[in-house]
Amino acid sequence: MIVFANAVVLYLLLGVWVLPLLFALSRYFRKRRIKALGDAQWVARLMPSVSSTKAWLKMVMLTLAYAFLVLGLARPQVGAKLSQKESKGIEVMVALDVSNSMLAQDYAPNRLERAKLAVSKLVDRLNGDRIGLIIFAGSSFVQLPITTDYVSAKMFLSTVSNESIPIQGTAIADAIRLSMKSFSIQSEKSRAIIVITDGENHEDDPVAMAKEAFENGVRVFTIGVGSPEGKAIPLNGDYIKDKDGNIVVTRLDEETLQQIAEEGGGAYVRAGMGEFGLNPIIDSIRKMDKEKFDTIVFEEYNELFMYCFGVAFFFMLMALLLSDKRNKRQLFEE
């Protein structure tokens, strides 16, 4: 697999079309000037001119030289060997509620976006630990399998929205069940689930499922997002209404979330405006015994930038050596 050490440089490839475009425009205006002098065919025969074919071939070579130069600056690399890396840490599955009620604006800009920001900051605090992401509404889905790839974790997190799960509802028990199945086989004791939800309209028995998780060595923590007084749910420029036309107000169900955390051997925290609630939970989780994990990684890389520079130099040299003049021939034939 090829990776780029300076991948941001690849944005310069967007400029590949600039040289051909400028050249095409210069050729166009040149033809217009020649045409203004008289009959284009006679003017072209009476004055030195550039061969269109050779000129375009030269431009193609210069463009290729530029492209390979950019690739070289991006430093392409190929993994030379695989190695087994050992690390110590814990495994955390974050179960994030993406139901429509999470669009309520108790927090700025809304509950869901505020929760995503908090999870992103959680990822920044990890060091050797593993994290996974479950999203749920009326059903659950593994958005990110358990991993130490924190860059991918943030990327997958950024794609989460209330449309990620088409079935509405708040199936907390299903999310806990799926989280339990998503831990790695290497993990035996340092496992924790963090459920982030408003806890409203649960369709199953999350308290019983949290108890089952704790009995299997998994601690369940909950973070309540919302306010007891509730907020309306904005959607598509309006507010969600019930069948009678009344605006639906979504309220935080703290009692259920407290019971889930109690039976799950964890703790419940109500998300605040400033401190979302993850820090005290993470501090509790870090007191758990860390386990050793074996991960297969690319340890060494072969640099390929010199080959790209070599190809770029070749095309540049060919462009310099190629004459863009027409072959000599008599102006007037007898």
N, C-alpha and C positions, 0 to 999 in steps of 0.2 A: 504494500500500500504506500502510495506517495503522499507525503505531508509537506507543508510549506512552513519553514521557520518564521518567515516574515510575510505571512499571508496577506496582510493589509496592502502590500505593494501591488498585489494582483489587480487592484482597482485601476492601476495605470493602463491595463489592457483595454479599458474603455476608450482610450485615446487612439487605438489602432486605426480607426476609421478616419481620423483627422487628416493624415497625410494624403491618402487617396482622394479624399474630398477636396482638399485644397488644390491638388494637382489637377483634378477634373475641372475645377472652376477656372484655373489658369489656362487650361487648354481651350475651354469654351470662349473665354474673353479674347484669347489670341486669334482664334478663328474669326471672331467678329471684327477684329482690327484688320485682319488680312482681307476680309470680304469688303471692308470699307474702301480699300485701295483700288478695287476693280474686280475683274473676273477672278474668282478664287483659284481656279486651276492654273491660269497663266501666272498669277502672282506667286503661287507655290513653286512653279518651275523656274522663275527668274530669281528667286532669293533662296539662300541656304535655309534649310528647315530641319526640324527634328523628326525622326521616324516615330510615328505614333506607337508602333508595335514595340520598338526598343525602349521608348520612353516609359511605356506602361510596364514592361518587364523590369526595368530598373526600379520603378516605384514599388512593384511587388516585392522585390528583393529588399529594399529599404524598410518596407513595412514588416517583413518577416524578421529582419535584423532587430527592429525595435521590439517585436513581440518576444523574441528569445532573450533579449537583454532584460526585459521586465521579468521573465520567468527566472532568469539567473539571479536577479536582485531579490526575488521572493525566496530564494534558497530551497529548492526542492530536495527532499530527503527520502531515502528508502530505508526501512527498518532492516538492520543487518542480522539481528537475531532476537529470539524471544527469550525472556528470562522470567523466573518466578520470584516475585517480590512479596516479602512478608510485612504486614503492617498490623498494628493494634488499634482497636476502636470498638465502636458500637454500631448497631444497625437500627436505623430509624425509618419507619414508613409514615409519611405524612398523608393523611386522608383529608382531602380538601373538598368541601361542599361547593358545587357549582350550580346549584338550583337557582331559579329566578329570584328567590327571596334574598339571595346574596347580592342582588343589584341594589338593594335598599341603601340609602345614603346616610346611614348613621355615622359613617366615616367618609373621609374625602379620598378618592372620588366616590367609592362605594365599598361595601363590605368585601367583595371578591378581590378587587384590585388592592385593597389594603392588606388583605391576607396574603396575596401573592408577593407583595413587597416584603412582608415579614418573613416568609419562607425563603426568599432570595437572600435576606440578611442572615438567616440561619445557615444557609449553604456556605456563606463567607466564613462562618465560625468553625466549620468542620475541618478536621486535620487527621486524615487517615480513617475517619469514620465513613460508613456507608449510608446512603440515603436513597429512598424510593418515593414515588409519588402515585397515590391513588386519587382519582377524581370520582365524585359520585353525586347523583341526584336521585332519580327513581331507580337507578341501577349503578353499578360500579365498573370502573375501567382502570387498568394499569397504564398510567400515562408514562411512567418511567420505572423500569425494573431497578432493583437494588444495585447501586453502583458507587464508585469513588470518582467518577468522571463529573466533576462539579460544573464544568463548562456546559456539558450536555444537560445537566440538571436544570441550569438556568434557562437554557434554550427551550427545553420542553415546557418549563413552567410558564414562559412568556406566551406560549400558544394557547394556554388554557382560557376558556371563556364559558359563559352560561350556555352556549350552544354546543359545547363539547359532548354533553350527554343529552340526547333528544328526549329521553323519558323524564318527566318532571316528578318531583317528590323529594324525600330526604331519607333514603334507605341507609341509616347509619350502621345497622347490624351487618348488612351486606358488605359495606365498606370495611368493617373490622374483620369480617371473615376473609375477604380477599386479601387484606393486608397480611393476615396470618400466613396465608399460602404463599406470599410473595417474598418472604425472607429466604436468604440463601441457606443451603444445606450445611454450611460451615458454622452457622450461628446456632447456639444452643441456649445461651442465657442472657446475653446482652442485646435484648430486643425490645423495642418500644414502638408504640403507635401513637401518633399525635393526631387527634381528630379536630379539625377546624370547621365549625358549623354554627348556625344559629339554633340548631336542635329542634326546630319546629316541624310539625307534620311528619314525624317519623312513622314509617309504615311497617316496622317489624319490632323486634324486641332487642334493642341495642344493649340494655343492661345485662340480660342473660348472656349475650354474646361476649361482652366485656369480661364477665366472670369466667367464661370458658377460656378466653384468651389468657387471663391471669393464671388459671390452673395449668395452662400449657407453657408457662414461663414467659409470657409476653405482658408487659405493663401497658396500660391504656391511659393516655392523658387526653384531656379535652380542653379546648379553648372556645369560649362562647363569644360569638361575634354578633353584635346588635345591642338593642336596648329593650328593657322590659315594657316601656311604653309603646314601642314599635314605630315603624316607618312604612309609608306607602312604597310600592315597588314600581319604579319607572320602567317602561318598556316601549320602544318604538315611538317616542315622543308623547306618550300618554301614560296612565297608570293602570296596572292590572286590576280588573274588576271581577266580582263574582257573578253568578248567573242572574242575580237580581239587579245588577248594575251598580253595586256599592264598591267603593275602592277598597281593595284588600290591604290590610295592615299586617306586616310580619313582625312578630315579637320574639325576643330571645327566651328560649325555654331553659332556664338555668337549672331547674330542679332535675330534669332528665340528665343533663350533662354532668351534674354533680354525682348522680347515682352511677352513671357510666364510669366515671373516674374512680369512685369509691370501690365498686365491684372489680374494676380493672387494675387495682393496686397502684393507681397513678394519682394524679391531682387535677383539679379543675381551676382554670384561670379565666377570668373575664377580660377580654381584650380591651385595653384602654386606648385613648386617643394618641398618646405618645408612645408608651411602652405597650406593645401589642400583647405580650404575655408569653412569648416564646422563651425569653431569657430565664425566668425562674424554672420553667420546665426543663430546659436544656441543662441547667445547673443540677437538677435532680437526676437527670439521665446520666450525666457524667460521673455520678457517684456509683453507678453500676460497674461491675467488673468488666474490664475490656477483654475482648477476645482477639486471638491471632487469626488473621485472614491471609490467604495466599492468592495473589493476583498475577495473572500472566500479562506481562507488558513488553513493549519494545524497549530494550535497554540501550542499544547503539543504533546510529544512523549513518548511512553512506551519503555524503554530500554530492549532489548532481549539478550544482551551479556552474562548475567549470565547463561542463559539456554544453550547457545552454549558452555560455559566453563564447565558446568555440564556434557554435553554429551561427551565433549572431555576428561574429567577426567574419566568418566565411561569406555570409550574404552581403555584409557591408563591403568586403573586398571585391566580390563579384560585381556589385553595383558600381563601384568606382572604376573598375576595369572595363565595364561595358560602355561602349560609345553609343550615344543616343542620336548620332547623325545618320542620315540616309547613306547608303552606298553611293559612291561617286558614279555619275553617269553624265553623258553629254546633254547639254541643255537643248541643243537643236540637232535633230536627226536629219541627215541628208535624204 
